[in-house]
Amino acid sequence: MEDKEVLKLVGARIRALRKEKGLSQESLGEKGGFHFSYIGQIERGEKNVSLLNIAKIANALDVNLIQLFAYVNEEIKVTKHEAELNEILTLLRKSNPQKIKLAKNIVKEILNNE
């Protein structure tokens, strides 16, 4: 895989997550501490963004770093179902152990009633 291809894949993934969250480039930039034009350059694969800035973007998108590297292209597509599961995991990771246990019991109850 060529360098430029990696930049374009990560940029496309950031764009997809940004749109999924209903954010403009400007609002994502504000949340992450970047100028909107920098976000646009990243999304187009024009900037070789640092790992620290990738982490800031992930935080601004309220996703984990791994989600930024789940590329969107013809071969690997993140379905709506997978995106919703990832969102649930992100919420659980931010919760305390009691809330995680409660969520686990609720999910078990829902699945047992099918």
Secondary structure, DSSP 8 states (H G I E B T S, - for coil): --HHHHHHHHHHHHHHHHHHTT--HHHHHHHHT--HHHHHHHHTT-S---HHHHHHHHHHHT--HHHHTS--SSS----HHHHHHHHHHHHHHTS-HHHHHHHHHHHHHHHHT-
